[in-house]
Amino acid sequence: MDTYRSYDLYARPSAQDRLALVIAHGGTVFAWFFAPLLVYLLRRDSREVACEALQSLLWSLLGTCVSLATCGLALPVFLCWHVIAALRALDGVPYEYPLVGDVARRHVYGG
């Protein structure tokens, strides 16, 4: 079990938290990095939501850089990760993006 989680992994997040996470992850399909940025700024009171929203934001920014380097070829791959994360958020299951998860966790939880 990850020590950074301050909640029980088997406890379902509230409906409000799940909605915020679906917006943070799934909103990237329509608003790329604006959706997770908005959720991160508005829901910093919940560390779990803030951590996943920051991960989504960092993943979008990483996707932008990689897509620029590959002339846009990598964009669908990064979008797939966002859709998977949104579906997991609908189920109330925590999600961690590769490469950016540790950075977001350290920023939100410290250490």
MODELLER restraints for C-alpha pairs under 7 A, 6 or more apart:
rsr = mdl.restraints
at = mdl.atoms
rsr.add(forms.Gaussian(group=physical.xy_distance, feature=features.Distance(at['CA:4:A'], at['CA:109:A']), mean=6.79, stdev=0.5))
rsr.add(forms.Gaussian(group=physical.xy_distance, feature=features.Distance(at['CA:12:A'], at['CA:92:A']), mean=5.50, stdev=0.5))
rsr.add(forms.Gaussian(group=physical.xy_distance, feature=features.Distance(at['CA:13:A'], at['CA:92:A']), mean=5.85, stdev=0.5))
rsr.add(forms.Gaussian(group=physical.xy_distance, feature=features.Distance(at['CA:17:A'], at['CA:49:A']), mean=6.45, stdev=0.5))
rsr.add(forms.Gaussian(group=physical.xy_distance, feature=features.Distance(at['CA:18:A'], at['CA:89:A']), mean=5.69, stdev=0.5))
rsr.add(forms.Gaussian(group=physical.xy_distance, feature=features.Distance(at['CA:18:A'], at['CA:90:A']), mean=6.08, stdev=0.5))
rsr.add(forms.Gaussian(group=physical.xy_distance, feature=features.Distance(at['CA:18:A'], at['CA:92:A']), mean=6.09, stdev=0.5))
rsr.add(forms.Gaussian(group=physical.xy_distance, feature=features.Distance(at['CA:20:A'], at['CA:39:A']), mean=6.40, stdev=0.5))
rsr.add(forms.Gaussian(group=physical.xy_distance, feature=features.Distance(at['CA:21:A'], at['CA:49:A']), mean=6.32, stdev=0.5))
rsr.add(forms.Gaussian(group=physical.xy_distance, feature=features.Distance(at['CA:21:A'], at['CA:53:A']), mean=6.70, stdev=0.5))
rsr.add(forms.Gaussian(group=physical.xy_distance, feature=features.Distance(at['CA:21:A'], at['CA:86:A']), mean=6.98, stdev=0.5))
rsr.add(forms.Gaussian(group=physical.xy_distance, feature=features.Distance(at['CA:21:A'], at['CA:89:A']), mean=5.87, stdev=0.5))
rsr.add(forms.Gaussian(group=physical.xy_distance, feature=features.Distance(at['CA:22:A'], at['CA:86:A']), mean=4.83, stdev=0.5))
rsr.add(forms.Gaussian(group=physical.xy_distance, feature=features.Distance(at['CA:22:A'], at['CA:89:A']), mean=5.66, stdev=0.5))
rsr.add(forms.Gaussian(group=physical.xy_distance, feature=features.Distance(at['CA:22:A'], at['CA:90:A']), mean=6.37, stdev=0.5))
rsr.add(forms.Gaussian(group=physical.xy_distance, feature=features.Distance(at['CA:23:A'], at['CA:35:A']), mean=6.50, stdev=0.5))
rsr.add(forms.Gaussian(group=physical.xy_distance, feature=features.Distance(at['CA:24:A'], at['CA:35:A']), mean=5.31, stdev=0.5))
rsr.add(forms.Gaussian(group=physical.xy_distance, feature=features.Distance(at['CA:24:A'], at['CA:36:A']), mean=4.06, stdev=0.5))
rsr.add(forms.Gaussian(group=physical.xy_distance, feature=features.Distance(at['CA:24:A'], at['CA:39:A']), mean=5.85, stdev=0.5))
rsr.add(forms.Gaussian(group=physical.xy_distance, feature=features.Distance(at['CA:24:A'], at['CA:53:A']), mean=5.44, stdev=0.5))
rsr.add(forms.Gaussian(group=physical.xy_distance, feature=features.Distance(at['CA:24:A'], at['CA:56:A']), mean=6.67, stdev=0.5))
rsr.add(forms.Gaussian(group=physical.xy_distance, feature=features.Distance(at['CA:25:A'], at['CA:36:A']), mean=6.64, stdev=0.5))
rsr.add(forms.Gaussian(group=physical.xy_distance, feature=features.Distance(at['CA:25:A'], at['CA:56:A']), mean=5.94, stdev=0.5))
rsr.add(forms.Gaussian(group=physical.xy_distance, feature=features.Distance(at['CA:25:A'], at['CA:82:A']), mean=5.22, stdev=0.5))
rsr.add(forms.Gaussian(group=physical.xy_distance, feature=features.Distance(at['CA:25:A'], at['CA:83:A']), mean=6.81, stdev=0.5))
rsr.add(forms.Gaussian(group=physical.xy_distance, feature=features.Distance(at['CA:25:A'], at['CA:85:A']), mean=5.98, stdev=0.5))
rsr.add(forms.Gaussian(group=physical.xy_distance, feature=features.Distance(at['CA:25:A'], at['CA:86:A']), mean=4.95, stdev=0.5))
rsr.add(forms.Gaussian(group=physical.xy_distance, feature=features.Distance(at['CA:26:A'], at['CA:82:A']), mean=6.05, stdev=0.5))
rsr.add(forms.Gaussian(group=physical.xy_distance, feature=features.Distance(at['CA:26:A'], at['CA:83:A']), mean=5.74, stdev=0.5))
rsr.add(forms.Gaussian(group=physical.xy_distance, feature=features.Distance(at['CA:26:A'], at['CA:86:A']), mean=5.05, stdev=0.5))
rsr.add(forms.Gaussian(group=physical.xy_distance, feature=features.Distance(at['CA:27:A'], at['CA:35:A']), mean=5.20, stdev=0.5))
rsr.add(forms.Gaussian(group=physical.xy_distance, feature=features.Distance(at['CA:28:A'], at['CA:35:A']), mean=5.87, stdev=0.5))
rsr.add(forms.Gaussian(group=physical.xy_distance, feature=features.Distance(at['CA:28:A'], at['CA:82:A']), mean=7.00, stdev=0.5))
rsr.add(forms.Gaussian(group=physical.xy_distance, feature=features.Distance(at['CA:29:A'], at['CA:79:A']), mean=6.70, stdev=0.5))
rsr.add(forms.Gaussian(group=physical.xy_distance, feature=features.Distance(at['CA:32:A'], at['CA:60:A']), mean=6.52, stdev=0.5))
rsr.add(forms.Gaussian(group=physical.xy_distance, feature=features.Distance(at['CA:33:A'], at['CA:57:A']), mean=5.50, stdev=0.5))
rsr.add(forms.Gaussian(group=physical.xy_distance, feature=features.Distance(at['CA:33:A'], at['CA:60:A']), mean=5.66, stdev=0.5))
rsr.add(forms.Gaussian(group=physical.xy_distance, feature=features.Distance(at['CA:33:A'], at['CA:61:A']), mean=6.98, stdev=0.5))
rsr.add(forms.Gaussian(group=physical.xy_distance, feature=features.Distance(at['CA:36:A'], at['CA:53:A']), mean=5.05, stdev=0.5))
rsr.add(forms.Gaussian(group=physical.xy_distance, feature=features.Distance(at['CA:36:A'], at['CA:54:A']), mean=6.74, stdev=0.5))
rsr.add(forms.Gaussian(group=physical.xy_distance, feature=features.Distance(at['CA:36:A'], at['CA:56:A']), mean=5.97, stdev=0.5))
rsr.add(forms.Gaussian(group=physical.xy_distance, feature=features.Distance(at['CA:36:A'], at['CA:57:A']), mean=5.21, stdev=0.5))
rsr.add(forms.Gaussian(group=physical.xy_distance, feature=features.Distance(at['CA:37:A'], at['CA:57:A']), mean=6.09, stdev=0.5))
rsr.add(forms.Gaussian(group=physical.xy_distance, feature=features.Distance(at['CA:39:A'], at['CA:53:A']), mean=6.27, stdev=0.5))
rsr.add(forms.Gaussian(group=physical.xy_distance, feature=features.Distance(at['CA:40:A'], at['CA:50:A']), mean=5.05, stdev=0.5))
rsr.add(forms.Gaussian(group=physical.xy_distance, feature=features.Distance(at['CA:40:A'], at['CA:53:A']), mean=5.23, stdev=0.5))
rsr.add(forms.Gaussian(group=physical.xy_distance, feature=features.Distance(at['CA:40:A'], at['CA:54:A']), mean=6.06, stdev=0.5))
rsr.add(forms.Gaussian(group=physical.xy_distance, feature=features.Distance(at['CA:43:A'], at['CA:49:A']), mean=6.58, stdev=0.5))
rsr.add(forms.Gaussian(group=physical.xy_distance, feature=features.Distance(at['CA:43:A'], at['CA:50:A']), mean=6.06, stdev=0.5))
rsr.add(forms.Gaussian(group=physical.xy_distance, feature=features.Distance(at['CA:44:A'], at['CA:50:A']), mean=5.11, stdev=0.5))
rsr.add(forms.Gaussian(group=physical.xy_distance, feature=features.Distance(at['CA:47:A'], at['CA:108:A']), mean=6.61, stdev=0.5))
rsr.add(forms.Gaussian(group=physical.xy_distance, feature=features.Distance(at['CA:51:A'], at['CA:104:A']), mean=5.80, stdev=0.5))
rsr.add(forms.Gaussian(group=physical.xy_distance, feature=features.Distance(at['CA:51:A'], at['CA:105:A']), mean=5.94, stdev=0.5))
rsr.add(forms.Gaussian(group=physical.xy_distance, feature=features.Distance(at['CA:51:A'], at['CA:108:A']), mean=5.85, stdev=0.5))
rsr.add(forms.Gaussian(group=physical.xy_distance, feature=features.Distance(at['CA:54:A'], at['CA:104:A']), mean=5.86, stdev=0.5))
rsr.add(forms.Gaussian(group=physical.xy_distance, feature=features.Distance(at['CA:55:A'], at['CA:97:A']), mean=6.44, stdev=0.5))
rsr.add(forms.Gaussian(group=physical.xy_distance, feature=features.Distance(at['CA:55:A'], at['CA:100:A']), mean=5.98, stdev=0.5))
rsr.add(forms.Gaussian(group=physical.xy_distance, feature=features.Distance(at['CA:55:A'], at['CA:101:A']), mean=5.79, stdev=0.5))
rsr.add(forms.Gaussian(group=physical.xy_distance, feature=features.Distance(at['CA:55:A'], at['CA:104:A']), mean=5.55, stdev=0.5))
rsr.add(forms.Gaussian(group=physical.xy_distance, feature=features.Distance(at['CA:58:A'], at['CA:100:A']), mean=6.33, stdev=0.5))
rsr.add(forms.Gaussian(group=physical.xy_distance, feature=features.Distance(at['CA:59:A'], at['CA:100:A']), mean=6.47, stdev=0.5))
rsr.add(forms.Gaussian(group=physical.xy_distance, feature=features.Distance(at['CA:63:A'], at['CA:75:A']), mean=6.37, stdev=0.5))
rsr.add(forms.Gaussian(group=physical.xy_distance, feature=features.Distance(at['CA:63:A'], at['CA:78:A']), mean=5.79, stdev=0.5))
rsr.add(forms.Gaussian(group=physical.xy_distance, feature=features.Distance(at['CA:66:A'], at['CA:74:A']), mean=6.52, stdev=0.5))
rsr.add(forms.Gaussian(group=physical.xy_distance, feature=features.Distance(at['CA:67:A'], at['CA:73:A']), mean=6.06, stdev=0.5))
rsr.add(forms.Gaussian(group=physical.xy_distance, feature=features.Distance(at['CA:67:A'], at['CA:74:A']), mean=4.98, stdev=0.5))
rsr.add(forms.Gaussian(group=physical.xy_distance, feature=features.Distance(at['CA:67:A'], at['CA:75:A']), mean=5.53, stdev=0.5))
rsr.add(forms.Gaussian(group=physical.xy_distance, feature=features.Distance(at['CA:85:A'], at['CA:95:A']), mean=6.07, stdev=0.5))
rsr.add(forms.Gaussian(group=physical.xy_distance, feature=features.Distance(at['CA:88:A'], at['CA:95:A']), mean=6.80, stdev=0.5))
